[in-house]
Amino acid sequence: MEINRFLCTSLFRRLPFLILLIALLVPRSSASQAPGSIIAVEDPQLHPAYTTCPKAYWYPFANNRGYTSYITLNTNNPTHSTNYGEWHPLIPQAGYYQVEAYIAGHDPITWCTGEGRTIDHDTSQAHYTIHHAYGVTNRTVSQDPLSNQWIVLGEFYFNTGSVGYVSLSDLNAEAEYSTTISFSAMRFTFTRPSLPQLYLPMIYYSDPSGKPPPDAAIIQGQGFDACHLPTIAEMQTWWDHSPYSFYALYIGGIHLPALCVSADAAWVKAVHQQGWSFVPTWVGPQAPCTAYKYKMSADPTISYQQGRQEAQAASSASALLGLTNYSLSGTVIYYDMETFGGASPECRQAASSFMNGWDQRLRELGNIAGGYGAHNSYIEDWAQIENVPTEVWVASWYTDNYDPYASVNGISWLNGLWTNHQRIRQYAGDHSENWGGIGLGIDSDVADGMVAMPPSKSLAIPISNSATPIADAGWVSAQQGWLVSGDRLYWTNDRGNSWVDVSPTAVKLAYFLPDGQAWTISDADQEGKSLYHSSDWGTNWERLDLLLPLADVWPVQLHFTSTTSGWMVVQQVTSQVLSAATFLKTTDGGLTWQPYGLPIAGLVSFTSQAEGWLLGSTSGQLFHTTDGGVTWLPTEPSGNLLSIATYPQGTSLYGWQTVTTGWSASFNGDCTGNKSSPDFTCQVERLLWQTLDGGQSWSAIPLPINNPVKH
């Protein structure tokens, strides 16, 4: 009783001080908005301003809200793009706002160009750009068949004033002048403020949806990651001539290979001054049920402490690189958690406990925690732990080329998690790209999430002109060959002067023999990858059972030496630093496959049934086998085609039918304009090549679609 009386007396004596302290720490507003408050912008700012139609190419009409709406014709050619509109709200209180666009109903319109063109529907590809406090977000939505309806563009954080706005242009990928684009009202509905961070002795509270630390920010844009550290000069060239604006920087960890040269503080400072942001990534111990050399404990109690230790070490490494703003604080760090498919509940629990400790310690140090992983890294488990990582960097590949319209959305197995500007997506695995004459082996990424050392200006999404990617090709003679492009399989009998589509379904890889036997790999089936076989040059196909999981593997190479014997390479969906692949052989025409591990992902070439070489797709490491691919040992170049052939500039893929006949696909890109200006434009040239003299000379081959596809 005496103790309780003392405590009560002590608390009452300190109550005025506590009330004052709380009053000082909690933000106050004399004009705080209530959720649901709406700021409506009825009239967009048109560029050029409306005068008459067709002079300004705006068609005005009265909408049912008592204001004037405008429409304009679409174009898919950047040089023809003239019209755009902007909506500038006056934001009374900083916070999150739901942004909605109004699509006004109208009758079919006979356009005023004098050509009698009547358009009866609005666009299905309206490209809105939201300029908010954390950067720029692009949303592609359909205005058809909406009529006098609101369409939600998303929830975004806006600062007080009129700095934030929404814009919409006449440029999209539809057939030119085939649809109308609607410009009407825009409304901004206040949903919630950004909760403050509150620090008191022994108390730490952080709202993941609040403002990021000083040296981190949410951005929308594309970036890349690579095991090989580019030089400062190479990074400058790619900043000037590529669409990429952030770089996934591997900062350390026990599993970071020696061949992945680490950056130093001088490199980080110089590259950041060029404009680059970073995704700091730590490559530590992996799940206890994997085959990796360094593993975390299977005991969740111990793995939790290991996660805390790795967070401490990663924060120290970030400070040495100058990524933090003071002490060990003020940045975001991602943990590289590779796949451990088919894991037991105990293994998953240990990995989740590790991430729990990782996140908790980073928060205590004043940092933001993120995690990298693929489908079978069980990222969804992280949403159930006490300390949930704020950001995720997801390996979910759907192409092996740069995609100007890559998105962090469309990942079904994330089940709606980390959707509030909390995602980076690795959408293309190991491949080569050449921008501004500099070729690098990279993974491609797209972000609507947090990076370290953000840019000082908002990024622009480039207008891109990119031909259809080439995924695979080959020759059975100087005149006869095949091509996989845009998920279609084409066959030529006249060296590319004419092509015939012989696809059984959506195709990833293919291979033909001179007698007309052919095989293709497809992942059109959601339950797994399929293998198709043809005996008549692709006229008719039969489906074979291919027991490869859909998740976390990517077909890299397919090759047959006879009707019964063949092999393929499939790559695990991993980060570049832990590149892994599997070599599979068949002796029954593809009905069954025997797997063998590969030391690294890359292309394989055999000069006999037993002897072959493996060249790392991005590292350039060379391995040799003398037992048909069962075992591989590192070696130096010694006259094999994979390592000594000279290829056309920008070669990203290649293959050989014989020691003299081969093919190459090249990727050469360039960008013009400033990365923060609307006129930022990128172009990619993709070409198919053939050699008949072992690579001494190459000839360009006409493609099935000669005109580039406009995005």
Disulfide bonds with the S-S distance in Angstrom:
Cys53-Cys112 1.61
Cys227-Cys260 1.86
Cys289-Cys347 2.01
Cys671-Cys682 2.02
